[in-house]
């Protein structure tokens, strides 16, 4: 029997994982990527002659990668050296006084009791128990399913599992739920911010998203060489198994077919395969950016249902004052106003600021030399309808510097417009999204079930990436690619019998 051929479009982490698994299982794989390097959103930019991560910065759920690599005979730890973080993130509110959330639950509880109150420490203990319960209820039948449904979830839970399933609070919103655990509003901000990990507002998202806190508490790792190194390793492993990766290759059309789907490149070249995996935001398909034949492959995402975008700055600079660790969050004084501004398609006037200090781990020692920083604030996904001008970007940068100053941080030199990536820039990177970084927002209990699964509505076409189930984030996008590869293997194997 001839070797089955799978074409994968997009070398983000989902496409890379699919390529590695399929090639490792003996399939002929052609991976097409319009950029010059792998990674997709997991990209690198240069500043001051130094390469730095300019996309995802938090690496969790390492066991998923260990399992996926092991499925093709590879040892993840040998391929991707990591170090576990002891401090999940440093947080500050209008003061240089910082609160470090530790990975160790007992230590985190004790520091919460000292920094906030004994009552909040007790609430944290209950929160950890309940967030773990949410994750354990959903990790198998929901997270790993190719396309779950609420009724299917109920059926798989059965009578014994129903109490745990209902305890995940799908019908309650995250923000008021957090109020039942934490009396200090700063802790509501801290744990509510996890909703932004999937591009959503904690005021509109279901309480189910508390599972993200459990995922982080279970382990945040720092990858030697940065997050982009993970993409490079996956690409190298796929090539070692025989996959062909074609960079700077633009796909013009996808033509689905039960047996011989085709991909047409911008130069007119036609490639035929047994299956095609699209590892891009599905909004591109529903907007006709991959041709008329795949318009109906995925459900369109209305503009009001788009996830958050971002305004980011990458800089090689000296940070003085309050010490930085790898992950740092400086909260605004009026958190809800941020999400109201985004909903009104405006830049945030008093933003919460996230900084990834890429040359640091848990240490916060003073440094005399410049270090690599990624600075991020939330922004509306309007990159395909309105661009923010230089004056607006400068105003946002001043607001960032003011927030950092209140928290005891000074940067010299300060970032500039030249180092900024706007929603318009992210839309260019992710066509059809307006710059939305996480696909559909997770607002309302139905939202997660409205994401497309790995099997599209058209024959021979499959999906991977953060815009489909199980959702956004590096481990979830990687899991989608692995699941997509498994579905392709199953479908093509059964078709040949």
C-alpha positions as CSV (number, residue, x, y, z in Angstrom):
1,X,0.0,0.0,0.0
2,X,1.3,3.5,-0.9
3,X,2.4,5.7,1.9
4,X,-0.4,8.0,3.0
5,X,0.3,11.7,2.5
6,X,-0.9,14.5,4.9
7,X,-0.5,18.2,4.2
8,X,-0.4,20.5,7.2
9,X,-0.9,24.2,6.8
10,X,0.8,26.3,9.5
11,X,3.8,25.6,11.6
12,X,2.4,26.8,14.9
13,X,2.7,24.4,17.8
14,X,-0.5,22.5,16.8
15,X,0.8,21.9,13.2
16,X,4.2,21.0,14.5
17,X,2.9,18.5,16.9
18,X,0.7,16.9,14.2
19,X,3.6,16.8,11.8
20,X,5.9,15.1,14.4
21,X,3.3,12.5,15.4
22,X,2.2,11.7,11.8
23,X,5.8,11.5,10.5
24,X,6.8,9.4,13.5
25,X,4.0,7.0,12.7
26,X,5.2,6.5,9.1
27,X,3.0,9.0,7.2
28,X,4.4,11.2,4.4
29,X,4.1,14.8,5.8
30,X,4.4,18.1,4.0
31,X,4.2,21.1,6.4
32,X,3.6,24.5,4.7
33,X,4.4,27.7,6.6
34,X,4.3,31.2,5.1
35,X,6.8,32.6,7.7
36,X,10.6,31.9,7.5
37,X,10.7,30.0,10.8
38,X,8.4,27.7,12.8
39,X,6.3,28.6,15.8
40,X,3.4,30.8,14.6
41,X,2.5,32.9,17.6
42,X,5.4,31.3,19.4
43,X,7.7,33.7,17.5
44,X,10.9,35.5,18.2
45,X,11.8,39.2,17.5
46,X,15.1,40.9,17.6
47,X,16.0,43.9,19.8
48,X,19.4,45.3,20.5
49,X,20.9,42.3,18.5
50,X,19.2,39.8,20.9
51,X,16.4,37.4,20.0
52,X,13.5,37.2,22.4
53,X,10.2,35.5,22.7
54,X,7.4,37.7,21.5
55,X,4.5,35.3,21.9
56,X,3.4,32.8,24.6
57,X,5.6,32.8,27.7
58,X,4.1,30.4,30.1
59,X,4.7,26.6,29.7
60,X,2.4,24.3,31.6
61,X,1.0,20.8,31.3
62,X,4.4,19.3,30.6
63,X,3.0,15.7,30.9
64,X,1.0,16.2,27.7
65,X,4.2,16.9,25.8
66,X,6.0,14.0,27.5
67,X,3.1,11.6,26.4
68,X,3.0,12.9,22.9
69,X,6.8,12.7,22.4
70,X,6.7,9.2,23.9
71,X,4.0,8.1,21.4
72,X,6.7,8.3,18.7
73,X,9.6,7.0,20.8
74,X,11.1,10.3,21.9
75,X,12.0,11.5,25.4
76,X,10.7,15.0,25.9
77,X,13.2,15.9,28.7
78,X,16.1,14.9,26.5
79,X,14.8,17.0,23.7
80,X,13.6,20.0,25.6
81,X,15.5,20.8,28.9
82,X,13.3,22.6,31.4
83,X,13.4,24.0,34.9
84,X,10.4,24.1,37.2
85,X,9.5,27.6,38.5
86,X,9.0,27.9,42.3
87,X,7.3,31.3,41.9
88,X,4.4,31.2,39.5
89,X,4.2,35.0,39.2
90,X,5.0,38.2,41.1
91,X,2.1,40.6,41.6
92,X,1.8,44.2,42.7
93,X,-1.0,46.8,43.2
94,X,-0.2,50.5,43.2
95,X,2.9,49.9,45.4
96,X,6.3,48.4,45.3
97,X,5.1,45.8,47.8
98,X,4.9,42.5,45.9
99,X,3.1,39.3,46.5
100,X,4.7,36.1,45.1
101,X,2.3,33.2,44.3
102,X,4.4,30.1,45.0
103,X,4.0,26.8,43.2
104,X,4.0,25.0,46.5
105,X,0.4,25.1,47.8
106,X,1.3,25.2,51.5
107,X,3.8,28.0,50.9
108,X,1.3,29.9,48.8
109,X,-1.3,29.5,51.5
110,X,1.0,30.8,54.2
111,X,2.1,33.8,52.1
112,X,-1.5,34.7,51.3
113,X,-2.2,34.6,55.1
114,X,0.6,37.0,55.7
115,X,0.1,39.4,52.8
116,X,-3.7,39.3,52.8
117,X,-5.5,37.6,55.7
118,X,-6.1,34.3,57.5
119,X,-9.6,34.2,56.0
120,X,-8.2,34.5,52.5
121,X,-5.7,31.7,53.2
122,X,-8.5,29.4,54.2
123,X,-10.3,30.4,51.0
124,X,-7.3,29.6,48.9
125,X,-7.2,26.1,50.4
126,X,-10.9,25.6,49.3
127,X,-10.2,27.2,45.9
128,X,-7.3,24.8,45.3
129,X,-9.5,21.8,46.2
130,X,-12.3,23.0,43.9
131,X,-10.1,24.0,41.0
132,X,-8.5,20.5,41.1
133,X,-11.9,19.0,41.1
134,X,-12.9,21.0,38.0
135,X,-9.8,19.9,36.1
136,X,-10.1,16.2,37.1
137,X,-13.8,16.2,36.0
138,X,-12.9,17.6,32.6
139,X,-9.4,16.5,31.6
140,X,-10.4,13.1,30.0
141,X,-13.9,13.2,28.6
142,X,-13.8,16.9,27.7
143,X,-10.3,18.2,27.2
144,X,-9.0,15.2,25.2
145,X,-12.2,14.7,23.2
146,X,-12.0,15.6,19.4
147,X,-15.3,17.5,19.7
148,X,-17.2,17.3,23.0
149,X,-20.9,18.2,23.6
150,X,-22.6,19.1,26.9
151,X,-25.0,16.2,26.6
152,X,-22.2,13.8,25.7
153,X,-20.3,15.0,28.8
154,X,-23.3,14.3,31.0
155,X,-23.8,10.9,29.4
156,X,-20.1,9.9,29.9
157,X,-20.2,11.1,33.5
158,X,-23.1,8.9,34.5
159,X,-24.9,9.1,37.8
160,X,-21.7,8.6,39.9
161,X,-19.8,11.4,38.1
162,X,-22.7,13.8,37.8
163,X,-22.1,15.6,41.2
164,X,-18.5,16.3,40.2
165,X,-19.5,17.5,36.8
166,X,-22.1,19.9,38.1
167,X,-19.6,21.1,40.7
168,X,-17.5,22.7,37.9
169,X,-20.0,25.6,37.9
170,X,-20.5,26.0,34.2
171,X,-23.5,28.3,34.7
172,X,-21.8,30.6,37.3
173,X,-19.5,33.4,36.3
174,X,-15.9,33.4,37.4
175,X,-15.8,36.8,39.1
176,X,-18.6,36.3,41.6
177,X,-17.5,32.7,42.2
178,X,-14.0,34.0,43.2
179,X,-15.7,36.3,45.7
180,X,-16.9,33.2,47.6
181,X,-13.3,32.2,48.2
182,X,-11.5,35.5,48.6
183,X,-12.6,38.6,50.4
184,X,-9.7,40.8,49.4
185,X,-10.5,42.1,45.9
186,X,-6.8,41.9,44.9
187,X,-7.0,38.1,45.1
188,X,-10.1,38.2,42.9
189,X,-8.0,40.2,40.4
190,X,-5.1,37.7,40.7
191,X,-7.2,34.6,40.1
192,X,-9.7,36.3,37.8
193,X,-6.8,37.2,35.5
194,X,-6.5,33.5,34.5
195,X,-9.5,34.1,32.2
196,X,-7.3,36.3,30.1
197,X,-5.1,33.2,29.4
198,X,-7.9,32.2,27.0
199,X,-8.5,35.8,25.9
200,X,-11.6,36.4,27.9
201,X,-13.0,38.6,30.6
202,X,-13.4,37.2,34.2
203,X,-16.6,39.1,34.5
204,X,-18.2,37.2,31.6
205,X,-16.5,33.8,31.7
206,X,-17.8,30.7,33.5
207,X,-16.3,29.7,36.8
208,X,-15.0,26.5,35.1
209,X,-12.0,28.6,34.1
210,X,-10.7,28.2,37.6
211,X,-9.1,25.0,36.3
212,X,-6.4,27.2,34.8
213,X,-5.2,28.1,38.3
214,X,-4.9,24.4,39.1
215,X,-3.0,23.8,35.9
216,X,-0.5,26.4,36.8
217,X,-0.3,25.2,40.4
218,X,0.5,21.8,39.0
219,X,3.6,23.1,37.3
220,X,5.1,26.0,35.3
221,X,8.3,25.3,33.6
222,X,11.0,27.5,32.0
223,X,12.4,26.1,28.7
224,X,16.1,26.4,28.2
225,X,16.5,28.7,25.2
226,X,13.0,30.2,25.5
227,X,9.6,29.2,24.3
228,X,10.6,29.4,20.6
229,X,13.0,26.6,21.3
230,X,10.1,24.3,21.8
231,X,8.9,25.1,18.2
232,X,12.4,24.5,16.8
233,X,12.7,21.1,18.5
234,X,9.3,19.9,17.3
235,X,10.2,21.0,13.7
236,X,13.6,19.2,14.0
237,X,11.9,16.0,15.3
238,X,9.4,16.1,12.5
239,X,12.1,16.5,9.9
240,X,14.1,13.7,11.5
241,X,11.1,11.4,10.9
242,X,11.0,12.4,7.3
243,X,8.6,15.4,7.3
244,X,9.2,18.0,4.6
245,X,8.8,21.6,5.9
246,X,8.5,24.3,3.4
247,X,8.9,27.8,4.8
248,X,7.9,31.1,3.1
249,X,5.2,29.1,1.3
250,X,1.9,30.9,1.0
251,X,-1.3,28.8,0.6
252,X,-4.0,30.3,-1.6
253,X,-6.7,27.7,-1.6
254,X,-7.9,24.4,0.0
255,X,-10.0,22.2,-2.1
256,X,-11.6,19.5,0.1
257,X,-12.3,16.0,-1.2
258,X,-13.2,12.7,0.4
259,X,-10.2,10.9,-1.0
260,X,-7.8,13.5,-2.6
261,X,-8.1,17.0,-1.1
262,X,-5.9,19.6,-2.7
263,X,-3.9,22.6,-1.6
264,X,-3.2,25.3,-4.1
265,X,-0.2,27.6,-3.4
266,X,0.0,31.3,-4.3
267,X,2.4,30.5,-7.1
268,X,-0.2,28.2,-8.7
269,X,1.4,24.9,-7.6
270,X,-1.1,22.2,-6.7
271,X,-0.4,19.6,-4.0
272,X,-2.6,16.5,-3.5
273,X,-2.9,14.5,-0.3
274,X,-5.0,12.0,1.5
275,X,-5.8,14.5,4.2
276,X,-5.2,18.2,5.0
277,X,-4.8,19.7,8.5
278,X,-5.4,23.4,8.7
279,X,-3.4,24.8,11.7
280,X,-4.5,28.4,11.5
281,X,-7.3,30.4,13.0
282,X,-10.6,29.0,11.6
283,X,-11.8,32.6,11.0
284,X,-9.6,32.7,7.9
285,X,-11.7,29.9,6.4
286,X,-15.2,31.4,7.2
287,X,-14.0,34.7,5.7
288,X,-13.0,33.1,2.4
289,X,-9.2,33.7,2.8
290,X,-8.5,30.0,1.8
291,X,-10.9,30.0,-1.1
292,X,-14.6,29.5,-1.7
293,X,-14.6,25.7,-1.3
294,X,-13.9,25.8,2.5
295,X,-16.2,28.7,3.4
296,X,-18.5,26.2,5.3
297,X,-15.8,24.2,6.9
298,X,-15.9,26.1,10.2
299,X,-18.5,28.2,12.1
300,X,-17.9,31.9,11.7
301,X,-16.9,33.9,14.8
302,X,-18.8,37.2,15.1
303,X,-16.7,40.2,15.9
304,X,-18.3,40.6,19.4
305,X,-17.3,37.0,20.2
306,X,-13.7,37.5,19.4
307,X,-11.2,36.9,22.2
308,X,-8.7,39.5,23.4
309,X,-5.9,40.9,21.3
310,X,-2.9,42.6,22.8
311,X,-0.5,45.5,22.6
312,X,3.0,44.3,23.3
313,X,6.5,45.7,23.4
314,X,9.8,43.7,23.2
315,X,12.8,45.5,24.6
316,X,16.4,44.9,25.7
317,X,16.6,47.3,28.6
318,X,17.7,47.8,32.2
319,X,15.0,47.4,34.9
320,X,15.6,49.0,38.3
321,X,13.6,49.3,41.5
322,X,11.2,46.4,42.5
323,X,12.9,43.1,41.6
324,X,11.5,41.1,38.7
325,X,11.1,37.3,38.4
326,X,10.3,35.5,35.2
327,X,6.5,36.3,35.3
328,X,5.3,39.6,36.7
329,X,1.8,41.3,36.9
330,X,1.2,44.9,37.8
331,X,-2.6,45.3,38.3
332,X,-4.7,48.4,37.5
333,X,-6.8,50.0,40.2
334,X,-10.1,49.5,38.3
335,X,-10.0,46.0,36.8
336,X,-13.5,45.9,35.3
337,X,-12.8,49.2,33.4
338,X,-10.2,47.3,31.3
339,X,-12.7,44.9,30.0
340,X,-15.4,47.6,29.5
341,X,-12.9,49.5,27.3
342,X,-12.1,46.4,25.2
343,X,-15.8,45.7,24.7
344,X,-16.1,49.3,23.5
345,X,-13.2,48.7,21.1
346,X,-10.9,51.2,22.9
347,X,-7.4,51.0,24.2
348,X,-7.2,50.7,28.0
349,X,-6.3,54.0,29.8
350,X,-5.1,52.3,33.0
351,X,-4.0,48.8,32.0
352,X,-2.8,45.8,34.0
353,X,0.7,45.2,32.8
354,X,2.4,41.8,32.3
355,X,6.2,41.5,32.0
356,X,8.1,38.4,31.1
357,X,11.7,38.9,32.2
358,X,13.2,36.2,29.9
359,X,16.6,36.1,31.4
360,X,15.3,35.4,34.9
361,X,13.9,32.5,36.9
362,X,12.9,32.7,40.5
363,X,15.8,35.1,41.4
364,X,15.1,38.8,41.6
365,X,18.6,40.2,42.0
366,X,19.5,43.7,41.0
367,X,21.2,43.8,37.6
368,X,23.4,46.4,36.0
369,X,23.1,45.1,32.5
370,X,20.2,45.2,30.1
371,X,17.8,42.3,30.0
372,X,15.1,41.0,27.6
373,X,11.6,42.0,28.5
374,X,8.2,41.3,26.9
375,X,5.6,43.8,28.0
376,X,1.9,43.1,27.4
377,X,-1.4,44.8,27.9
378,X,-4.8,43.6,26.7
379,X,-6.4,45.3,23.7
380,X,-9.5,44.8,21.5
381,X,-9.4,42.6,18.4
382,X,-10.0,45.4,15.9
383,X,-6.9,45.0,13.8
384,X,-8.9,44.4,10.6
385,X,-11.2,47.4,10.9
386,X,-9.2,50.1,12.7
387,X,-5.6,50.7,13.4
388,X,-4.3,52.5,16.4
389,X,-2.2,55.5,15.4
390,X,1.2,56.5,16.7
391,X,-0.3,58.9,19.2
392,X,-2.6,56.3,20.7
393,X,0.3,53.8,21.0
394,X,2.4,56.5,22.7
395,X,-0.4,57.2,25.1
396,X,-0.7,53.5,25.9
397,X,3.1,53.3,26.5
398,X,2.9,56.2,28.9
399,X,0.1,54.5,30.8
400,X,2.3,51.4,31.0
401,X,5.2,53.4,32.4
402,X,3.0,55.1,34.9
403,X,1.7,51.8,36.1
404,X,5.2,50.4,36.5
405,X,6.3,53.6,38.2
406,X,3.6,53.2,40.8
407,X,4.8,49.7,41.5
408,X,8.4,50.7,41.8
409,X,9.7,49.8,38.3
410,X,11.8,52.0,36.1
411,X,13.0,51.1,32.6
412,X,15.9,52.7,30.8
413,X,15.7,53.0,27.9
414,X,12.0,52.8,27.7
415,X,10.4,50.8,24.9
416,X,9.4,52.6,21.7
417,X,6.7,52.5,19.0
418,X,9.2,50.6,16.9
419,X,9.2,47.7,19.3
420,X,5.4,47.5,19.6
421,X,3.0,44.9,18.1
422,X,-0.6,46.1,17.8
423,X,-3.9,44.3,17.1
424,X,-3.3,45.3,13.5
425,X,0.1,43.6,13.5
426,X,-1.4,40.5,15.1
427,X,-4.1,40.5,12.4
428,X,-1.4,40.4,9.8
429,X,0.2,37.5,11.6
430,X,-3.2,35.8,12.1
431,X,-5.3,36.7,9.0
432,X,-9.1,37.0,9.5
433,X,-8.9,37.4,13.3
434,X,-8.7,41.2,13.8
435,X,-5.7,40.3,16.0
436,X,-7.7,38.0,18.4
437,X,-5.1,35.8,19.9
438,X,-7.3,33.0,21.3
439,X,-10.0,32.4,18.7
440,X,-13.5,32.6,20.2
441,X,-13.9,34.1,23.6
442,X,-15.0,31.9,26.5
443,X,-17.9,34.1,27.5
444,X,-20.9,32.1,28.7
445,X,-21.2,28.4,29.4
446,X,-22.0,27.5,25.7
447,X,-18.9,29.2,24.3
448,X,-16.5,26.2,24.8
449,X,-18.9,23.9,23.0
450,X,-19.2,26.3,20.1
451,X,-15.6,25.8,19.1
452,X,-15.0,23.6,16.1
453,X,-13.5,20.2,16.8
454,X,-10.5,18.6,15.0
455,X,-12.7,17.1,12.2
456,X,-14.1,19.9,10.0
457,X,-17.5,19.9,8.4
458,X,-15.9,19.0,5.0
459,X,-14.3,15.7,3.8
460,X,-10.6,15.3,4.1
461,X,-10.1,18.5,6.1
462,X,-9.0,18.6,9.7
463,X,-8.2,21.3,12.2
464,X,-5.5,22.1,14.8
465,X,-4.5,25.1,16.8
466,X,-5.8,27.4,19.5
467,X,-9.0,28.5,17.8
468,X,-10.5,25.1,18.0
469,X,-11.2,22.7,20.9
470,X,-9.8,22.3,23.5
471,X,-8.9,26.0,23.3
472,X,-6.0,28.4,23.4
473,X,-2.6,28.2,25.1
474,X,0.5,26.3,24.2
475,X,-0.5,22.9,25.7
476,X,-4.1,23.0,24.4
477,X,-3.0,23.9,20.9
478,X,-0.4,21.2,21.0
479,X,-3.0,18.7,22.3
480,X,-5.3,19.7,19.4
481,X,-2.5,18.9,16.9
482,X,-1.9,15.6,18.6
483,X,-5.6,14.8,18.6
484,X,-5.9,15.8,14.9
485,X,-3.1,13.5,14.0
486,X,-4.7,10.6,15.9
487,X,-8.0,11.3,14.1
488,X,-6.3,11.3,10.7
489,X,-4.5,8.1,11.5
490,X,-7.7,6.4,12.6
491,X,-9.8,7.7,9.6
492,X,-7.2,6.8,6.9
493,X,-6.5,3.5,8.5
494,X,-10.2,2.5,8.6
495,X,-10.7,3.8,5.1
496,X,-8.0,1.5,3.8
497,X,-9.5,-1.7,5.3
